Amino acid sequence: MLIILIGAQGSGKGTQAKALSQELGIPHVASGDLFRKEVAEGTELGLKAKDYLDRGELVPDELTITMILGRLARPDCARGALLDGFPRTIPQAEALDKGLQAVQRQVDLAVYLEVPREELVRRLAGRYICRACQHVYNIYSKPPKVPGVCDIDGSELYQRSDDVGEAVERRLDIFFKETIRLLDYYATQGKLVKVNGNQSIDEVHQELLSTIKGYEQGQHGSA
């Protein structure tokens, strides 16, 4: 299955995608992580993307689509993948559909993690990431044992530049003005389901898992 997780920054997409990836046995493909890897390695793609990421703006479609389709073409995605952070716009969704059709694949399910904007702002303000391995913490819902230090590898915790100040509001504006349109796009294809993301991490995970497995069983039952 090729599953798209749709949700604003702070909705828990990354946390849930990693857990689902292990449970379902398919890779978690996060556009943000892929870009940050390119930036850290100083590649040509990374240098082009860095300015956009630092301002909390969308990276141009042609860069993002090339990177995502290349990742999905790798052998570990043959059974499926969880897409997190892409597509974010209708043109991206259309380009993804076109690129997948060329290799006889398609998006199977789009899941929207629904969280109120005020809760998203609160979550983002409390989010910290470790420098060594990008482990995610939140001072409100998942604090580290020692403030400022990763429980797992002991590295320093920091806030991403696009998680603070005006960059947060810009990112949320983009989501609620642009990305939210994806709901209609996938609903018209009969592929959209909504999950209440304003619950505990475990509750959201269980609801996501039952939703996806219910879809799979329905597809097998109708085959």
Secondary structure by P-SEA (a helix, b strand, c coil): cbbbbbbccccaaaaaaaaaaaaaccccccaaaaaaaaaaaccaaaaaaaaaaaacccccaaaaaaaaaaaaaccccccbbbbccccccaaaaaaaaaaaaaacccccbbbbbcccaaaaaaaaaabbbbcccbbbbbcccccccccccccccccbbbbccccccaaaaaaaaaaaacccaaaaaaaaacccccccccccaaaaaaaaaaaaaaaaaaaaaac
